[in-house]
């Protein structure tokens, strides 16, 4: 058997932790997986080891999907470090980043960062009643950040 190189990686750096508490959340009971802490957070050491393992193997492209819970709970410096490590260990490889968020913490600093590093953003929101009725759960919007920041002054 020939091993296939993984080029799409899903990472949950804050585990199931979230700053919302949606009734329908499928992740509700997952904190029980982390009985020692209610706030699981990926360490900088683990981030470096992980990024290195993802981007160093040969291959043209790799993409990392940052999800949760709510991945922005890690804070912006965590993602600045992540892209720095991607550039350091990627040696010219194309590394794409996507992030799924509920948007609560997103401000202009985050938006500028997402735009600068071309993050693909998925924004989950509760829609108006008629949309929610058709699609129970959260409505997901996916877009590139330049659109999100085009109204920036
Ligand atoms: S925003 Fe998402 S992860 Fe957070 S509680 Fe709601 S459904 Fe769960």
Boltz pocket constraint, residues with backbone or C-beta under 6 A from the ligand:
constraints:
  - pocket:
      binder: B
      contacts: [[A, 16], [A, 17], [A, 18], [A, 19], [A, 20], [A, 21], [A, 22], [A, 24], [A, 25], [A, 26], [A, 27], [A, 68], [A, 69], [A, 70], [A, 102], [A, 124], [A, 138]]
      max_distance: 6.0
